[in-house]
Amino acid sequence: MRRLLVLLWPMVVCPAGALAQDLPLKRAVPAATVVGCPAFVAPLTPVRAQIDEANRMATLGAEAALEGDHKSARDLFQQAAQLNQVDASLAYRLGREEEEMTDKPAAIREYCRYLFLSPAAGDAGQIRDKLTALLPGPDLSRGTTMVERFRAGVVAYDATNWGDAVQAFTEVIAAAPGFAPAFYDRALALAHRHDQPAAIRDFDRYLLLTPAASDGATIRQRQLALRREFRSATVAFWLGLLPGAGQYYTRQPLLGVLVTGAAAGGVVWGVQSQTVTKTATFTDRNGHLYTQSYQASEQKNLAAGIGAAAGVTVLGAIEAAIVAHNRASSLTRLADTTTSAALSPRLHSPTVLADHGQLGFALGLEFR
């Protein structure tokens, strides 16, 4: 048993999360003018006829806007934007008309699309200010709270309090589903908690939200490393026939100690000797029979103790195999979910993150 513990100890002291330690935590909260818009799908390039028709619609829309007919202007710019999806100016004009019609979510979406189509525009700062101004007061207040929770997650992570870190980043994600760093940081914390499927999922969400991330290649390598850490159900079962070894193999050290202790306790209980008084008949030297009592030691609980130890061992082996199987199955389901998620984005209302009184926000496209 001592040799087994020596062999298995590295699995306990070098958890899955250790592989994530070379990935730095993302600590920066959104500042003013840092807008976390969704990753829009690359638009289709229009043909010449579509461009001409879009220009005609845009001219009519501009005339309607000058006359104060913002509803007609919005409808015309919508048609123009559908025909020519690569024209950033159409997104901007449509955003202005949506703003005139007091449809703030639609205006935010179009301004974000403008920034996506023209990220280096000279008026990008002004557009971000517009986006901030469109956000309602309750969202700003909630954004301040979310920044506090993000900072709390960073503090908990630095203190190796993985559970609190996961909880804090989860609250940030719930309020700001488009804020990619929260998914990334939660993935690191989940990896330390040995929850590889959830960590892989969050890394996938981060990459979906930031397809051009500079650390994308490193993250994909880390995902591969996390996948390689999944344990074999067959190996877990056969190792589990050594009390607790299956739990150590599947990285359940506390449960492994309990299984080892329970099996050892059953054996110790079974081999304990008890002093009993027995009576036997003897024959003396003259051939006469006589009865005499004497003290003897017996192991009355030997069968029960060994049976209990064997039962705990077998149950532990089965539990380890089930855990290994379920983790592998969850990874398969995760791959299927991730594949389908990339095809079905769903728009969420804007949420806010604030930093030292400055405002930023995340307009969520959550992939489910």
LUMKEVEX-507867 format. One line per 5 residues: number of its first residue (from 1); their letters; for each residue x, y, z of C-alpha. Coordinates in nm, 2 decimals. Each point is the difference from the previous one (the first is absolute). Layout:
BEGIN
NUM) a) X Y Z; ...
This chain:
BEGIN
1) mrrll) 0.00 0.00 0.00; 0.29 0.24 0.08; 0.15 -0.06 -0.34; -0.34 0.06 -0.16; -0.04 0.33 0.18
6) vllwp) 0.35 0.11 -0.12; -0.10 -0.08 -0.36; -0.33 0.17 0.02; 0.10 0.30 0.21; 0.11 0.22 -0.30
11) mvvcp) -0.35 -0.03 -0.13; -0.13 0.16 0.32; 0.26 0.27 0.05; 0.02 0.09 -0.38; -0.37 0.07 -0.08
16) agala) -0.14 0.06 -0.34; -0.01 0.37 0.07; 0.38 0.01 0.03; 0.01 -0.01 -0.38; -0.19 0.32 -0.01
21) qdlpl) 0.25 0.19 0.22; 0.21 0.11 -0.30; -0.31 0.18 -0.13; -0.02 0.35 0.16; -0.33 0.11 0.15
26) kravp) -0.17 0.29 -0.18; -0.03 0.27 0.26; -0.10 0.31 -0.20; -0.36 0.11 0.04; -0.17 0.20 -0.28
31) aatvv) 0.10 0.37 0.01; -0.20 0.28 -0.16; -0.03 -0.04 -0.38; 0.09 -0.37 0.02; -0.30 -0.16 -0.16
36) gcpaf) -0.04 -0.37 0.01; -0.23 -0.04 -0.30; -0.07 -0.35 -0.14; 0.22 -0.16 -0.26; -0.22 0.06 -0.31
41) vaplt) 0.01 -0.25 -0.28; 0.20 0.13 -0.30; -0.25 0.15 -0.24; -0.05 -0.12 -0.36; 0.14 0.22 -0.27
46) pvraq) -0.28 0.15 -0.21; -0.02 0.00 -0.37; 0.00 0.33 -0.20; -0.38 0.00 -0.04; -0.05 -0.03 0.38
51) idean) 0.24 0.28 0.07; -0.18 0.23 -0.25; -0.34 -0.08 0.15; 0.14 0.04 0.35; 0.13 0.35 -0.09
56) rmatl) -0.34 0.09 -0.15; -0.17 -0.11 0.32; 0.25 0.19 0.22; -0.06 0.32 -0.20; -0.38 -0.03 0.05
61) gaeaa) 0.07 -0.07 0.37; 0.21 0.31 0.04; -0.27 0.21 -0.16; -0.26 -0.15 0.23; 0.22 0.07 0.30
66) legdh) 0.04 0.37 -0.11; -0.38 0.03 -0.01; -0.03 -0.15 0.35; -0.16 -0.32 -0.12; 0.23 -0.23 0.21
71) ksard) -0.22 -0.30 -0.03; 0.02 0.00 -0.38; 0.37 0.08 0.02; 0.06 -0.29 0.23; -0.19 -0.24 -0.23
76) lfqqa) 0.20 0.12 -0.30; 0.33 -0.03 0.17; -0.09 -0.35 0.12; -0.06 -0.11 -0.35; 0.32 0.16 -0.12
81) aqlnq) 0.20 -0.16 0.28; -0.14 -0.34 -0.09; 0.10 0.04 -0.36; 0.35 0.13 0.07; 0.11 -0.15 0.33
86) vdasl) 0.36 0.12 -0.03; -0.07 0.37 -0.01; 0.08 0.14 0.35; -0.17 0.33 -0.08; -0.33 -0.18 -0.04
91) ayrlg) 0.03 -0.15 0.34; 0.08 0.34 0.15; -0.30 0.17 -0.17; -0.23 -0.28 0.10; 0.13 0.03 0.36
96) reeee) -0.08 0.37 0.00; -0.36 -0.07 -0.13; -0.05 -0.27 0.26; 0.12 0.25 0.26; -0.25 0.25 -0.13
101) mtdkp) -0.27 -0.26 0.03; 0.11 -0.06 0.36; 0.07 -0.37 -0.07; 0.32 -0.01 0.21; 0.08 -0.37 -0.04
106) aaire) -0.02 0.03 -0.38; 0.21 0.31 0.01; 0.26 -0.16 0.21; 0.01 -0.30 -0.23; 0.05 0.22 -0.31
111) ycryl) 0.27 0.22 0.16; 0.18 -0.32 0.10; -0.03 -0.13 -0.35; 0.15 0.33 -0.12; 0.30 -0.04 0.23
116) flspa) 0.03 -0.36 -0.13; 0.00 0.11 -0.37; 0.22 0.30 0.07; 0.21 -0.06 0.31; 0.25 0.28 -0.09
121) agdag) -0.25 0.26 -0.08; 0.09 0.35 0.12; -0.33 0.04 0.18; 0.03 -0.34 0.19; 0.04 0.18 0.33
126) qirdk) -0.31 0.21 -0.06; -0.19 -0.32 -0.08; 0.11 -0.16 0.32; -0.12 0.31 0.19; -0.33 -0.04 -0.18
131) ltall) -0.02 -0.36 0.11; 0.07 0.10 0.36; -0.27 0.27 -0.01; -0.26 -0.25 -0.13; 0.04 -0.22 0.30
136) pgpdl) -0.28 0.04 0.27; 0.09 0.09 0.36; -0.08 -0.34 0.15; 0.24 -0.17 -0.24; 0.28 0.25 0.11
141) srgtt) -0.06 -0.08 0.36; 0.00 -0.37 -0.07; 0.32 0.04 -0.20; 0.17 0.15 0.31; -0.10 -0.30 0.20
146) mverf) 0.13 -0.23 -0.27; 0.34 0.16 0.00; 0.02 -0.05 0.37; -0.09 -0.36 -0.05; 0.27 -0.03 -0.27
151) ragvv) 0.26 0.15 0.24; -0.12 -0.24 0.27; 0.06 -0.29 -0.24; 0.35 0.12 -0.07; 0.07 0.03 0.38
156) aydat) -0.14 -0.35 0.06; 0.20 -0.15 -0.28; 0.33 0.16 0.13; -0.09 -0.15 0.34; -0.05 -0.35 -0.16
161) nwgda) -0.36 0.01 0.11; -0.13 -0.16 -0.32; -0.36 -0.04 0.11; -0.05 0.36 0.08; 0.18 0.10 -0.32
166) vqaft) -0.23 -0.22 -0.21; -0.30 0.15 0.17; 0.11 0.36 -0.05; 0.08 -0.05 -0.37; -0.33 -0.18 -0.04
171) eviaa) -0.19 0.30 0.13; 0.19 0.23 -0.24; -0.08 -0.23 -0.29; -0.37 -0.01 0.10; -0.02 0.38 -0.02
176) apgfa) 0.25 0.05 -0.29; -0.02 -0.31 -0.23; 0.21 0.19 -0.26; 0.29 0.07 0.23; 0.25 -0.26 -0.12
181) pafyd) 0.27 0.04 0.27; -0.25 -0.13 0.26; -0.03 -0.33 -0.19; 0.38 -0.02 -0.03; 0.06 0.06 0.37
186) ralal) -0.28 -0.24 0.11; 0.16 -0.26 -0.23; 0.33 0.03 0.19; -0.17 -0.03 0.34; -0.20 -0.30 -0.12
191) ahrhd) 0.31 -0.17 -0.12; 0.15 0.04 0.35; -0.32 -0.17 0.13; 0.06 -0.29 -0.23; -0.32 0.07 -0.20
196) qpaai) 0.15 -0.05 -0.34; -0.32 -0.01 -0.21; -0.12 0.33 0.15; 0.34 0.16 -0.05; 0.01 -0.11 -0.36
201) rdfdr) -0.35 0.14 -0.06; 0.10 0.34 0.14; 0.31 0.01 -0.21; -0.22 -0.07 -0.30; -0.23 0.28 0.10
206) ylllt) 0.29 0.24 0.03; 0.13 -0.10 -0.35; -0.35 0.04 -0.15; -0.02 0.35 0.14; 0.35 0.09 -0.10
211) paasd) 0.08 -0.19 -0.31; 0.31 0.21 -0.07; 0.14 -0.03 0.35; 0.38 0.01 0.00; 0.01 -0.28 0.26
216) gatir) -0.23 -0.23 -0.20; 0.27 -0.25 -0.09; 0.12 -0.03 0.36; -0.36 -0.05 0.12; -0.06 -0.28 -0.25
221) qrqla) 0.31 -0.17 0.11; -0.12 0.02 0.36; -0.33 -0.15 -0.10; 0.18 -0.29 -0.15; 0.20 -0.05 0.32
226) lrref) -0.33 0.01 0.20; -0.15 -0.27 -0.23; 0.30 -0.22 0.05; -0.05 0.00 0.37; -0.33 -0.19 -0.02
231) rsatv) 0.03 -0.34 0.17; -0.08 -0.34 -0.14; -0.30 -0.17 0.16; 0.15 -0.34 -0.04; 0.33 0.10 0.16
236) afwlg) -0.19 0.18 0.28; -0.19 -0.32 0.08; 0.30 -0.23 0.01; 0.21 0.24 0.19; -0.30 0.04 0.23
241) llpga) 0.04 -0.36 0.11; 0.28 0.14 0.21; -0.20 0.19 0.26; -0.01 0.37 -0.09; 0.23 -0.03 -0.30
246) gqyyt) -0.29 0.07 -0.24; -0.09 0.32 0.18; 0.36 0.12 -0.01; 0.02 -0.08 -0.37; -0.32 0.20 -0.07
251) rqpll) 0.13 0.28 0.22; -0.24 -0.04 0.29; 0.27 -0.01 0.28; -0.24 0.07 0.29; -0.23 -0.28 -0.11
256) gvlvt) 0.30 -0.22 -0.06; 0.12 0.05 0.36; -0.35 -0.09 0.12; -0.01 -0.32 -0.21; 0.35 -0.10 0.11
261) gaaag) -0.08 0.07 0.36; -0.33 -0.19 -0.01; 0.15 -0.31 -0.16; 0.29 0.01 0.25; -0.24 0.05 0.28
266) gvvwg) -0.20 -0.31 -0.11; 0.31 -0.21 0.00; 0.12 0.13 0.34; -0.34 -0.07 0.15; -0.01 -0.35 -0.15
271) vqsqt) 0.34 -0.11 0.13; -0.05 0.12 0.35; 0.02 -0.28 0.25; -0.25 -0.04 0.29; 0.06 -0.21 0.31
276) vtkta) -0.27 -0.26 0.07; -0.05 -0.26 0.26; -0.03 -0.36 -0.13; -0.08 -0.33 0.17; 0.15 -0.32 -0.11
281) tftdr) 0.01 -0.36 0.12; 0.34 -0.15 0.08; 0.13 -0.35 0.11; 0.23 -0.02 0.30; 0.28 -0.25 0.05
286) nghly) -0.23 -0.25 0.15; -0.23 0.00 -0.29; -0.28 0.20 0.17; -0.18 0.27 -0.19; -0.03 0.36 0.14
291) tqsyq) -0.12 0.33 -0.12; 0.20 0.32 0.02; -0.04 0.37 -0.12; 0.28 0.19 -0.16; 0.07 0.34 -0.17
296) aseqk) 0.05 0.02 -0.38; 0.03 0.26 -0.27; -0.24 0.01 -0.30; -0.05 0.23 -0.30; -0.37 -0.01 -0.01
301) nlaag) -0.04 0.29 -0.25; 0.26 -0.12 -0.25; -0.24 -0.09 -0.27; -0.22 0.31 0.05; 0.30 0.23 0.00
306) igaaa) 0.15 -0.14 -0.31; -0.34 0.01 -0.17; -0.05 0.36 0.10; 0.35 0.09 -0.13; -0.06 -0.18 -0.33
311) gvtvl) -0.34 0.16 -0.04; 0.14 0.35 0.06; 0.28 -0.07 -0.25; -0.23 -0.13 -0.27; -0.24 0.29 0.04
316) gaiea) 0.29 0.24 -0.01; 0.12 -0.16 -0.33; -0.34 0.03 -0.15; -0.03 0.37 0.12; 0.33 0.08 -0.16
321) aivah) -0.09 -0.16 -0.33; -0.34 0.18 -0.01; 0.17 0.34 0.07; 0.26 -0.06 -0.27; -0.28 -0.10 -0.25
326) nrass) -0.22 0.29 0.09; 0.28 0.25 -0.05; 0.09 -0.14 -0.34; -0.37 0.00 -0.10; -0.04 0.36 0.11
331) ltrla) 0.29 0.09 -0.22; -0.17 -0.16 -0.30; -0.32 0.18 0.07; 0.19 0.32 0.04; 0.16 -0.04 -0.35
336) dttts) -0.35 -0.05 -0.15; -0.14 0.30 0.18; 0.29 0.22 -0.10; -0.03 -0.10 -0.36; -0.38 0.08 -0.01
341) aalsp) 0.05 0.31 0.21; 0.23 0.16 -0.26; -0.30 -0.01 -0.24; -0.27 0.15 0.22; 0.10 0.33 0.16
346) rlhsp) -0.27 0.17 0.21; -0.01 0.37 0.06; -0.01 0.12 0.36; -0.09 0.34 0.14; 0.30 0.22 0.08
351) tvlad) 0.16 -0.02 0.34; 0.26 0.23 0.16; 0.33 -0.01 0.17; 0.14 0.31 0.17; 0.35 0.09 0.11
356) hgqlg) 0.07 0.28 0.25; -0.31 0.18 -0.11; 0.08 -0.05 -0.37; -0.23 -0.20 -0.21; 0.04 -0.29 -0.24
361) falgl) -0.25 -0.26 -0.10; -0.04 -0.34 -0.16; -0.27 -0.06 -0.25; -0.05 -0.37 0.01; -0.03 -0.25 -0.27
366) efr) -0.01 -0.31 0.21; 0.08 -0.32 -0.18; -0.21 -0.29 0.14
